[in-house]
């Protein structure tokens, strides 16, 4: 379940969510960039086909072409967002 986080910016109080993101293609340029940026505010779990050797977030090896594997990953991770 996402949790609330409050930020104060001047006189403005902002409410943000701390969410769990499952980012596919975490070894690609867009995937790794998004994951690194999202880590600042959210829990990030990456997914790729095994190209990513190390990352500052957990990485699950799975192939998007295998739908049963994807269902299993989503069921076990239970992300708030899938990217």
C-alpha positions, 0 to 999 in steps of 0.5 A, a space after each residue: 500500500 502506498 504511503 503519504 509523504 509531505 513536502 514543504 516548498 515555501 508556504 506550499 505543502 505538497 502531498 506525494 505518494 511513496 509507490 512501488 514501481 515495476 520498471 520493465 527494460 531496466 537495462 535500457 537507457 530510458 529504463 535505467 534513467 527512469 529507475 534512478 530518478 524514481 528511486 528518490 521518491 519511490 520503491 523501484 524494482 527493475 525487470 529485464 532479460 538478464 543484461 543488467 549486471 548490477 543496479 542500486 535497486 532489485 532486478 528481476 530477470 524476466 522476458 516480456 514475451 513470456 506472459 506467464 512469467 510476467 503474470 508471476 512477477 506482477 503477482 509476486 511484486 504487486 506494484 502500484 505502477 507498471 512501466 
